Amino acid sequence: ILSDYLSKNISTHFSIRYLGQYFSEYILRKRELNNAKCYADLARFEWALIHAIDAQDGSPITLKYLQNLSPEQWPDLTVCRHTSVTLKQTTTDVIQFYSAFCQGDEAQSIIQSRKNDTNYWLIWRYDQAIQYRACDEAEYVALLILEQACSIGEFAARIEEDNSTKGIVTDPQQLAVWIQQWAQEGLLISPE
């Protein structure tokens, strides 16, 4: 499959880094490949890892900085998510799948045990190390909103509006917990 992909997708960029950017779509078009969706999810996950490495740095908002803010300052604080953050939605437990591949384990049992539930993933870089973890739909939606810089007050209003259309209830205290957690994880930056 890889040889066929390389013969049909000649690089037009001076860097070999971009050669695999369409590999997941190519896998999905291979009808003869069993479990193509699982392998495409894995390819997209690996591409997100590369993005996390290459993304620009930003000015992180630290937990200490947040703790020094008065409650009156919180609504006006402008934040956005770190440029290295990639959000993925899959039907595969891609982290378990990825770990099995990295350890040389048989991935077939993971593929066979998969459910068609939606999984939400967060991939980013913090302190020069790649991080990834699962998240729930509400957190996924919240982080989608933070792709664009906004104040905490605007963020709270947008998350409430967006989640209410999806039937997701988000407690205002949960937003404060997320913001503090994201600051600890290096997910928030000050827009330049």
C-alpha positions as a Markdown table, in Angstrom:
| # | Residue | x | y | z |
|---|---|---|---|---|
| 1 | Ile | 0.0 | 0.0 | 0.0 |
| 2 | Leu | 2.8 | 2.4 | 0.9 |
| 3 | Ser | 4.7 | 1.8 | -2.3 |
| 4 | Asp | 1.5 | 2.4 | -4.3 |
| 5 | Tyr | 0.8 | 5.6 | -2.4 |
| 6 | Leu | 4.3 | 6.9 | -3.0 |
| 7 | Ser | 4.1 | 6.2 | -6.7 |
| 8 | Lys | 0.8 | 8.0 | -7.0 |
| 9 | Asn | 1.6 | 10.9 | -4.7 |
| 10 | Ile | 4.8 | 12.5 | -5.9 |
| 11 | Ser | 6.0 | 15.2 | -3.5 |
| 12 | Thr | 5.8 | 18.8 | -4.7 |
| 13 | His | 7.3 | 20.2 | -1.6 |
| 14 | Phe | 11.0 | 20.5 | -0.9 |
| 15 | Ser | 10.6 | 18.8 | 2.4 |
| 16 | Ile | 9.8 | 15.1 | 2.7 |
| 17 | Arg | 7.8 | 16.0 | 5.8 |
| 18 | Tyr | 4.7 | 16.7 | 3.8 |
| 19 | Leu | 4.8 | 13.4 | 1.8 |
| 20 | Gly | 2.3 | 11.6 | 4.0 |
| 21 | Gln | -0.3 | 14.3 | 4.4 |
| 22 | Tyr | -2.9 | 12.5 | 2.2 |
| 23 | Phe | -2.1 | 9.0 | 3.3 |
| 24 | Ser | -5.2 | 8.6 | 5.5 |
| 25 | Glu | -7.5 | 9.6 | 2.6 |
| 26 | Tyr | -5.6 | 7.2 | 0.3 |
| 27 | Ile | -6.1 | 4.3 | 2.8 |
| 28 | Leu | -9.9 | 5.0 | 2.9 |
| 29 | Arg | -10.1 | 4.7 | -0.9 |
| 30 | Lys | -8.4 | 1.2 | -0.7 |
| 31 | Arg | -11.5 | -1.0 | -0.7 |
| 32 | Glu | -9.5 | -4.2 | -0.6 |
| 33 | Leu | -7.9 | -3.2 | 2.7 |
| 34 | Asn | -9.6 | -4.7 | 5.7 |
| 35 | Asn | -10.3 | -2.2 | 8.5 |
| 36 | Ala | -9.3 | 0.7 | 6.3 |
| 37 | Lys | -11.1 | 3.1 | 8.6 |
| 38 | Cys | -9.0 | 2.0 | 11.6 |
| 39 | Tyr | -5.8 | 2.4 | 9.6 |
| 40 | Ala | -6.9 | 5.8 | 8.3 |
| 41 | Asp | -7.6 | 6.9 | 11.9 |
| 42 | Leu | -4.1 | 5.8 | 12.8 |
| 43 | Ala | -2.6 | 7.7 | 9.9 |
| 44 | Arg | -4.5 | 10.9 | 10.9 |
| 45 | Phe | -3.4 | 10.5 | 14.5 |
| 46 | Glu | 0.3 | 10.2 | 13.4 |
| 47 | Trp | -0.1 | 13.2 | 11.2 |
| 48 | Ala | -1.4 | 15.2 | 14.2 |
| 49 | Leu | 1.7 | 14.1 | 16.2 |
| 50 | Ile | 3.8 | 15.6 | 13.4 |
| 51 | His | 1.8 | 18.8 | 13.5 |
| 52 | Ala | 2.3 | 19.1 | 17.3 |
| 53 | Ile | 6.1 | 18.9 | 16.8 |
| 54 | Asp | 6.2 | 21.5 | 14.0 |
| 55 | Ala | 3.7 | 24.0 | 15.3 |
| 56 | Gln | 4.8 | 27.5 | 16.4 |
| 57 | Asp | 5.2 | 28.3 | 20.1 |
| 58 | Gly | 3.0 | 30.7 | 21.8 |
| 59 | Ser | 3.0 | 32.7 | 25.1 |
| 60 | Pro | 1.5 | 30.1 | 27.5 |
| 61 | Ile | -1.0 | 31.1 | 30.1 |
| 62 | Thr | 0.1 | 29.4 | 33.3 |
| 63 | Leu | -1.8 | 28.2 | 36.2 |
| 64 | Lys | 0.1 | 30.6 | 38.4 |
| 65 | Tyr | -0.9 | 33.5 | 36.2 |
| 66 | Leu | -4.6 | 32.5 | 36.4 |
| 67 | Gln | -4.3 | 32.2 | 40.2 |
| 68 | Asn | -3.0 | 35.8 | 40.4 |
| 69 | Leu | -6.1 | 37.2 | 38.6 |
| 70 | Ser | -8.9 | 38.7 | 40.6 |
| 71 | Pro | -12.4 | 37.2 | 39.9 |
| 72 | Glu | -13.2 | 40.5 | 38.2 |
| 73 | Gln | -10.4 | 40.1 | 35.7 |
| 74 | Trp | -11.4 | 36.6 | 34.5 |
| 75 | Pro | -14.2 | 37.5 | 32.1 |
| 76 | Asp | -12.0 | 39.9 | 30.2 |
| 77 | Leu | -8.9 | 37.6 | 29.9 |
| 78 | Thr | -8.4 | 36.8 | 26.2 |
| 79 | Val | -7.1 | 33.3 | 25.4 |
| 80 | Cys | -6.9 | 30.8 | 22.6 |
| 81 | Arg | -5.7 | 27.2 | 22.4 |
| 82 | His | -2.0 | 26.5 | 21.6 |
| 83 | Thr | -1.2 | 26.3 | 17.9 |
| 84 | Ser | 0.1 | 22.7 | 18.4 |
| 85 | Val | -3.4 | 21.5 | 19.5 |
| 86 | Thr | -5.1 | 19.1 | 17.1 |
| 87 | Leu | -8.6 | 17.7 | 17.9 |
| 88 | Lys | -9.6 | 14.4 | 16.3 |
| 89 | Gln | -12.9 | 12.5 | 16.3 |
| 90 | Thr | -12.7 | 8.8 | 15.5 |
| 91 | Thr | -14.6 | 5.6 | 15.8 |
| 92 | Thr | -11.3 | 3.8 | 16.7 |
| 93 | Asp | -9.6 | 3.8 | 20.1 |
| 94 | Val | -6.7 | 5.3 | 18.2 |
| 95 | Ile | -4.4 | 5.7 | 21.2 |
| 96 | Gln | -4.7 | 2.0 | 22.1 |
| 97 | Phe | -4.2 | 1.2 | 18.5 |
| 98 | Tyr | -1.2 | 3.5 | 18.2 |
| 99 | Ser | 0.3 | 2.1 | 21.5 |
| 100 | Ala | -0.1 | -1.5 | 20.2 |
| 101 | Phe | 1.7 | -0.6 | 16.9 |
| 102 | Cys | 4.6 | 1.1 | 18.8 |
| 103 | Gln | 5.0 | -1.9 | 21.1 |
| 104 | Gly | 4.9 | -4.3 | 18.2 |
| 105 | Asp | 1.7 | -5.9 | 19.6 |
| 106 | Glu | -0.9 | -7.5 | 17.4 |
| 107 | Ala | -3.3 | -4.8 | 16.6 |
| 108 | Gln | -5.9 | -7.1 | 15.1 |
| 109 | Ser | -7.5 | -7.8 | 18.5 |
| 110 | Ile | -7.9 | -4.1 | 19.1 |
| 111 | Ile | -9.5 | -3.7 | 15.7 |
| 112 | Gln | -11.9 | -6.5 | 16.3 |
| 113 | Ser | -12.9 | -5.3 | 19.8 |
| 114 | Arg | -13.6 | -1.8 | 18.6 |
| 115 | Lys | -17.0 | -0.3 | 19.0 |
| 116 | Asn | -18.5 | 2.3 | 16.6 |
| 117 | Asp | -18.7 | 4.8 | 19.4 |
| 118 | Thr | -17.3 | 8.3 | 18.7 |
| 119 | Asn | -14.0 | 9.0 | 20.4 |
| 120 | Tyr | -12.6 | 12.5 | 20.9 |
| 121 | Trp | -8.8 | 13.0 | 21.0 |
| 122 | Leu | -6.6 | 15.9 | 21.9 |
| 123 | Ile | -3.0 | 16.0 | 20.7 |
| 124 | Trp | -0.5 | 18.8 | 21.5 |
| 125 | Arg | 3.0 | 19.7 | 22.5 |
| 126 | Tyr | 4.0 | 20.8 | 26.0 |
| 127 | Asp | 7.5 | 21.5 | 27.2 |
| 128 | Gln | 8.9 | 20.0 | 24.0 |
| 129 | Ala | 7.1 | 16.7 | 24.5 |
| 130 | Ile | 4.1 | 15.4 | 22.6 |
| 131 | Gln | 1.0 | 14.9 | 24.7 |
| 132 | Tyr | -2.3 | 13.2 | 23.9 |
| 133 | Arg | -5.4 | 12.1 | 25.7 |
| 134 | Ala | -9.0 | 11.3 | 25.2 |
| 135 | Cys | -11.6 | 13.9 | 26.0 |
| 136 | Asp | -15.4 | 14.0 | 26.1 |
| 137 | Glu | -17.6 | 15.7 | 23.5 |
| 138 | Ala | -18.2 | 18.8 | 25.7 |
| 139 | Glu | -14.5 | 19.4 | 26.2 |
| 140 | Tyr | -13.9 | 18.7 | 22.5 |
| 141 | Val | -16.5 | 21.4 | 21.5 |
| 142 | Ala | -15.0 | 23.8 | 24.1 |
| 143 | Leu | -11.6 | 23.4 | 22.6 |
| 144 | Leu | -13.0 | 23.9 | 19.0 |
| 145 | Ile | -14.3 | 27.2 | 20.1 |
| 146 | Leu | -10.9 | 28.3 | 21.5 |
| 147 | Glu | -9.3 | 27.9 | 18.1 |
| 148 | Gln | -10.1 | 31.6 | 17.7 |
| 149 | Ala | -9.1 | 34.0 | 20.4 |
| 150 | Cys | -11.8 | 35.2 | 22.7 |
| 151 | Ser | -12.3 | 36.5 | 26.2 |
| 152 | Ile | -13.3 | 34.1 | 28.9 |
| 153 | Gly | -16.7 | 35.8 | 29.1 |
| 154 | Glu | -17.3 | 35.4 | 25.3 |
| 155 | Phe | -16.1 | 31.8 | 25.6 |
| 156 | Ala | -18.6 | 31.0 | 28.4 |
| 157 | Ala | -21.4 | 32.5 | 26.3 |
| 158 | Arg | -20.4 | 30.6 | 23.1 |
| 159 | Ile | -20.0 | 27.3 | 24.9 |
| 160 | Glu | -23.4 | 27.6 | 26.5 |
| 161 | Glu | -25.0 | 28.5 | 23.2 |
| 162 | Asp | -23.2 | 25.8 | 21.2 |
| 163 | Asn | -23.8 | 23.0 | 23.7 |
| 164 | Ser | -27.4 | 23.8 | 24.2 |
| 165 | Thr | -28.0 | 23.2 | 20.5 |
| 166 | Lys | -26.4 | 19.8 | 20.9 |
| 167 | Gly | -28.2 | 18.9 | 24.2 |
| 168 | Ile | -24.9 | 19.0 | 26.2 |
| 169 | Val | -25.2 | 20.6 | 29.6 |
| 170 | Thr | -22.0 | 22.4 | 30.7 |
| 171 | Asp | -21.8 | 23.7 | 34.3 |
| 172 | Pro | -20.1 | 27.1 | 34.6 |
| 173 | Gln | -17.8 | 25.6 | 37.2 |
| 174 | Gln | -16.7 | 23.0 | 34.7 |
| 175 | Leu | -15.5 | 25.8 | 32.4 |
| 176 | Ala | -13.3 | 27.1 | 35.3 |
| 177 | Val | -12.0 | 23.6 | 35.9 |
| 178 | Trp | -11.2 | 23.1 | 32.2 |
| 179 | Ile | -9.4 | 26.5 | 32.0 |
| 180 | Gln | -7.2 | 25.7 | 35.0 |
| 181 | Gln | -6.5 | 22.1 | 33.7 |
| 182 | Trp | -5.7 | 23.5 | 30.2 |
| 183 | Ala | -3.3 | 26.0 | 31.7 |
| 184 | Gln | -1.5 | 23.2 | 33.6 |
| 185 | Glu | -1.3 | 21.2 | 30.4 |
| 186 | Gly | 0.0 | 24.1 | 28.3 |
| 187 | Leu | -3.0 | 24.2 | 26.1 |
| 188 | Leu | -3.8 | 27.9 | 26.5 |
| 189 | Ile | -1.9 | 30.8 | 25.1 |
| 190 | Ser | -2.3 | 34.6 | 25.0 |
| 191 | Pro | -3.0 | 35.7 | 21.4 |
| 192 | Glu | -0.2 | 37.8 | 20.0 |
